Amino acid sequence: MVFILGVNFPERNLLKKSLETFFGVGGNTSGRLMARFNIHPTCRVGELANKQVLDLTAVLSDMKIENDLRREVLNDIKRMKETGTYRGRRHALGLPIKTPVKLNRMERRL
C-alpha cells in the first residue's frame, strides 16, 4: 500500500488511474504530472520510488483538489443563483445548464 495525500493505494493499481480518483484530477492532469516526473504511463503504484511519491504528494498538495475545489464550485453556483443569472436559475430549477434545448426535447425524468 502506498500512501498519497491521506489515501492508501494498492501497489498493483496503475498510477494514472490512482491519481484520477482525486476530485479535480482527470486524465490530462494525471498524464501531465507523470510526464513532469518522468514516470511511464503504465507504471504501477508499487513501482514508484519514495522520492517520486514524496514529489507527487508535494505537487498534489499545492493543487486545488478535493474539498477545496468542491467548495469553490459550490460557491460559484451559489453566487450565480444570488445574482440571478441564467445559469443560476437553471441550477436552482434542477434543469440542464448548458444544453437546455437539446436535453429538454426528450423525457429525462423517471
N, C-alpha and C positions, 0 to 999 in steps of 0.2 A: 504494500500500500504506500502510495506517495501522497504527501500532504501538501496541497497548494491552496492557499487562501481559505483555510478552515475546512476544506473538503478532502476526504480521503478517496483517492482514485486507485482502482485495481491496477496492478502492473501490466496486465495483458491488454488493457484498453489502448486504442490509438490516441496519441496526444492531441491530434486535431479535434477529434470527437469529444475528448475530455474538456478541452478549452471551450468548446461550443456549448457546454452545459451551463456556463455562466451567462446570466441575463445581460445582454448588450454585447456579447462576443459572438459573432457569426462566423461563417466560413471564410470570408475575406479577411477579417481581423485576425483570426487564428492562423491563417496562412501567412499573413504578414509578420506576425510575432515569431512564427517558426523560421521564416526566412531571415529575420533580423538576427537570430541567434544561431544560424546555420544548422538547423535541425531538419532532417529529412522528412518529407511529408508522410511516410509510412512508419515513422518512429513510434514505438510503444512507450508508455509512461515509465515502465520499469527500466528502459534503456537509457534514461536521462542521467547525467552526472549530477552530483549535488550542486555544483556551481550553476548548471543550467536551470535547475529547479529554483534556486535562490534568485537568479536573474529574472525568470518568468514571474515569480511571485512579486518581485520588486516592481516590475513594469505593470502587472495587473493591479497592484495596489494603488498605483498612480492614476490609473484609468478610472473613468466614471462608469462603474458597472454595478450590477445587483441592486441593492436598496437605494443607493444614491440616484441611479438612473431611473428607477421606478418612481421615486419621489419627484424627480424633475418632470417626468412625463405627466404624472397626475397633477402637478402644479400648473403645467402648461394647459391641460384640459380644463382645469378649474378656472384659470384666467380667461380662456376663450368663452366659457359659459357665462362668467360675470360680465364680460364686455359685450355679450350678446352677438357675437359673430355668427356667421352662417354655420361654420364648423362646430361652434359651441352649442348651437341649438340642435344640430344633428346628434351630437354626443348626448345631450340631455334627453332627447326623444328615443335614443337607442337605435337610430337608423344608420345606414352606411354613410360614411363621411365623404369619401372622395369619388365614389361611383354610384350616386343615388339613382340615376335614371336606369342604368343597366340592371342593377340588382333589384329594383322595385317592380320590374316587369313581371317577375315570377313570384309565386307564393313561397316565402322563405321560412315562415314560422310554422311549426307543427302544433 
